[in-house]
Amino acid sequence: MNKIKYLILFTGLAFTACQQEDNEQAIKKTIDDLHNEAMVINEKAIKTTFKLDSLLADKRKQNNADTIELKKSIHQLNLADEKMMNWMHDFQLDFKGSKTEALKYFQGQLDSVKQVQIQLEKAIEQAKPFINK
């Protein structure tokens, strides 16, 4: 009877560990997919920043004082790019810890990369009126 209890307990623990491993791998894959999407968006943000920098230089040559909103938009693009670079620098694909800690870490990183992507998209959207003029 005790052997059956231990077998059931061991099977349950093994199943839970496998589920956590599968969840961890699924989250890592989602993080990687979002990271790849965010990199494409980040590249667009950088190109947008270059366009706005050029526009700002032209306005300065014309002594156009209407540059405050343009500078704000450039600043938001730079902040979003910096957030992306910081996230990539801090992310640890080979995070060491218990299965529970690793799962929690990767879920947090998933949320972080989503926030980076949202900030990049928002900064690009805010820059559109300047580019479409």
N, C-alpha and C positions, 0 to 999 in steps of 0.2 A: 504494500500500500504506500509506504513512504517513497519507494522508487517511482511510483506513478506520480505522486505529488511533485517530486523533484523534476521528473521528466516534463510534466505540464508547466512547472515554473520556468525551467530552462527554455522550453519551446516558446513560451510567452516572452521571455526576455530577449531571446534571439530574434523573434518576430518584431519586437519593438525596436531593437537595434537596427534591423534591416529597414524598417519603415523610416527611422530617423536618417539613415544613410541615403535612402531614396529621396527623402524630402530635402536633405542637404544638397544632393546632386541636382535635383530639380531647381532649387533656389539658385545654385551656382550657375546653372544654364540660363535661367531667367536674367540673372545679373549680367551675364556675359552678353545676352541678346540686347538688353537695355543699354549696356555700355556701348555696344556697337552702334545702336541707333543714336545715342547721345553724342558719339564721336562725329557722326555725319552732321548732326544738328550743330555741334560745336564748330565744325569746319565752316558751315554756313554763317554762324555767328562771327567768326573771325573775318570772313570775306565781307560781311556787312559792316564790321568795324572799320575795315580798310576803306570802304566806300564812304562811310560817314566821316572818317578822318580827312579824306580828300575833299569832301563837301565843306567841312569846317575850315580847311585851309583856304578854299576858294572864297568863303564868306569873309574870312579875315583879310584877304587881299582887297576885297571890295569894301572894307570897313563896315561890314554889316554887323550891327550890334545884336541882331536876333540869333544868337548862338546858344543861349542858355539851355533850351530844350534839347538841342542837338548834343551838347556836352553831356547832359543827363543821360541821354540814350547811349552814347558811347560809354559812359561810366557803367551803366547797367550791363552792357555787353561784356565789358572787361571784368566786372564782378562775376558774371555767370561763367566766363571762361576760367577765371581763377578758381571758382568753386569746383569746376570740372577737374582741373589740374590737381587741386588738393585732394579730391576724392580718389583720383587715380593713384596719387602718391601714397595715400594712407591705406588703401585697400590691400588686404592680405588674403590672397587666394589660398595660401597654405596655413590658414589660421590654426593655431594649436590650442586645444582645450578639449573638454569633455564633449560628447555628442550633443548634449543639451546646450552647452555654451556655444558650440560651433553653429548650431541651428539658429540660436538667438542672434549671434553675430551676423550671419549671412542674411537673416531676415531684416536686421537693422541696415545692412548695406544695401539691400534691395530697396528699402524705403529711401535711403540716401541718394542712390543713383536716380530714382524716380524724381526726387526733388531737384536734382541737378538738371535733369532733362526738362522739367517744367520751367525752371528759371531760365534756361537757355531759350526755350520756345517763347516765353513771355518777353524776353529782351529783344528777340528778333521781331516779334509782333509790334513792339513799341517803336522799333526803328523803321518800320514800313512807310509811314507817312513821309519821312525824309527822303527815302529812296524813290518813292513813286511821284515825287514832284517834278 
